[in-house]
Amino acid sequence: MAGHMCVTQKNKIADEQLNTEYKKAIKRTEEEETALRQNWPNTELVSLFRSSQRAWLKFRDVECEFIGISSTPSPWQGVQVEECKLRMTIERTEYFKSVHSG
């Protein structure tokens, strides 16, 4: 199905952008954690940030499966699932740009 292939390709690009921004956000979070540890030695930002991303990935996948199946019980549901993932990935990428950005 051409529509599915198109959105799958867009998802690949969006995932690459997400990973790039995630790495930048991790670096900023590490810097923030280092600064905070001067006064609060037990501060754990990076591990929480990584855990939140793992949880978000699971949430995105399950949420989009639900949306795809419940909104379009047809051959197009795969496209609906992928479009949902694309939308959520773009939103998450924008969020990463704001993490500890000043």
Rosetta blueprint (number, residue, H / E / L):
1 M L
2 A H
3 G H
4 H H
5 M H
6 C H
7 V H
8 T H
9 Q H
10 K H
11 N H
12 K H
13 I H
14 A H
15 D H
16 E H
17 Q H
18 L H
19 N H
20 T H
21 E H
22 Y H
23 K H
24 K H
25 A H
26 I H
27 K H
28 R H
29 T H
30 E H
31 E H
32 E H
33 E H
34 T H
35 A H
36 L H
37 R H
38 Q L
39 N L
40 W L
41 P L
42 N L
43 T L
44 E L
45 L L
46 V H
47 S H
48 L H
49 F H
50 R H
51 S H
52 S H
53 Q H
54 R H
55 A H
56 W H
57 L H
58 K H
59 F H
60 R H
61 D H
62 V H
63 E H
64 C H
65 E H
66 F H
67 I H
68 G H
69 I H
70 S H
71 S H
72 T L
73 P L
74 S L
75 P L
76 W L
77 Q H
78 G H
79 V H
80 Q H
81 V H
82 E H
83 E H
84 C H
85 K H
86 L H
87 R H
88 M H
89 T H
90 I H
91 E H
92 R H
93 T H
94 E H
95 Y H
96 F H
97 K H
98 S H
99 V L
100 H L
101 S L
102 G L
